[in-house]
Amino acid sequence: MTLSLYNTRTRQKEPFVPLQPGRVTMYVCGPTVYSHPHIGNARPAVVFDVLARLLRTRYQLCYARNITDIDDKINRAAAAEGVPIGEIAARYARAYHADMRALGVLAPDIEPRATEHLAGIIRMISRLIDSGHAYAAEGHVLFRVGSFPDYGALSRRDQRELLAGARVEVAPYKEGAGDFVLWKPSTPDLPGWDSPWGRGRPGWHIECSAMVAEHLGPTIDIHGGGNDLIFPHHENEIAQSSCANGGALFARYWLHNGFVNVDHTKMSKSLGNVLLVRELLEQAPGEAIRLALLAAHYRQPLDWTSEVLPEARRKLDRLYGALRDVEGWQGLAAVPDPAFIAALDDDLNTPQALAVLFNLARDANRSTDPAERAALAARLQASAALLGLLGADPEAWFKTEVSDGLSAEQVESMLAARRAARANRDFRLADQIRDQLVEAGILIEDSAEGTRWRRTTG
């Protein structure tokens, strides 16, 4: 089986072949840490986490996902609170890490921060000036877009179209309207670092280029991020990285995930429809949020409605139910199902991969052969692990607490009272307790082996 990925640069699916046999380098643009992450921030983290898991089954992967901790939004948040930018960045980096862990996102191999790479940023800017691709003007350093003929190749528009559709600052110190900032001066009230061009701070785009170069080299295999980064961020990264490294190809495969919309509307602060991950975690387990993010193909828009999380929870109930009802699978060595791997190999087709999981769960439920059932359940769990799913104990999954529901201890206490009532032949009280549990979203399953319970999802 060969992994194929859709390359934004070529607008087609291509067989993935790493630059170095057996080794893959991947860089994904991470968060700008000035506020709590929303579901749109979570989508690339989850998508590229799945890709990283898949790549690790075949290659030695070096995966870098940065943290942008120098940014005007961080500056504004710090000024509003009267604290250093480092305090804002540290606070929201912790929040991002906590939320991503709750979604089952594994840590990258490298997590570079812009503030730790100022020396590399300054060196790269100096190389661009020396090679004629950048120029200093009034305390700024700007990239000379006209010096790079391939500018616009990623977004497939010529420079005039790009500039017409972009918000570009027209300043007297610019040679060309599209020339973008590599370094800008800082006033005394703003964070700044010493440089050959005066006290200032780097532009956003050069930060990523410098971090990629330092940790992964001049040419990387995969560069990822959201669709919103294609222009100008990734377009600018290509230009400055290639020019700073003697014309070397910057990234061989470009992958971009689609937007997350809310009720068919673009998510934005102005509309008040931004969904924070931490608020969604109060409504459902992180694994349900993760499955919801994987239910649509990563390149397609994902529409988030009030039904998304309940539906994801019901799907996980079906999968965990298959594991819970089968004995002996935990000790079996298993590999992911071939059809499941084929789906992921087809440009991370997670909807098709999820369909394979449900087929395995169905077959495990229908089989009457205990050995076959155990093998199917083991294959189901091994496959799901590549998506970061079904990692919990099946019995515990059905008892996962919700913010407005009974705790597991409360449920167990009520079940003990119900058992005592039945032992005393007080069946009216036992039925009352059962009804109270059902009303609270607790399903009771009585059997010869005892009483089992789980939370319902509507």
MOVEN-V366872 format. One line per field, one symbol per residue. burial: b if it has 9 or more other ideal C-beta (glycine too) atoms within 8 Angstrom, else e. Layout:
# MOVEN-V366872
burial = ???
This chain:
# MOVEN-V366872
burial = eebbbbbbbeeeebebebeeeebbbbbbbbbebbebbbbbbbbbbbbbbbbbbbbeeebebbbbbbbbbbbebbbbbbeeeeeebebbbebbbebbbebbebbbbeebebbbbbbebbebbbbbbbbbbeeebbeebebbbbbbbeebeebbebbeeebebbbeebeeeeeeebeeebbbbbbbbbeeeebbeebebeebbbbbbbbbbbbbbbbbeebbbbbbbbeebbbbbbbbbbbbbbbbbeebebbebbbbbbbbbbeeeebeeeeebebbbbebbeebbbbbbbbbbbbbbbeeebebeeebbbbbbbbbbbbbbbbbebeebeebebebbeebbbbbbbbbbbbbbbbbbbbbbbbbbebeeeeebbbbbbbbbbbbbbbbbbebebeebbbbebeebbeeeebeebbebbbebbeeeeeebbeebbebbbeebbbbeeeeeebebbbeee
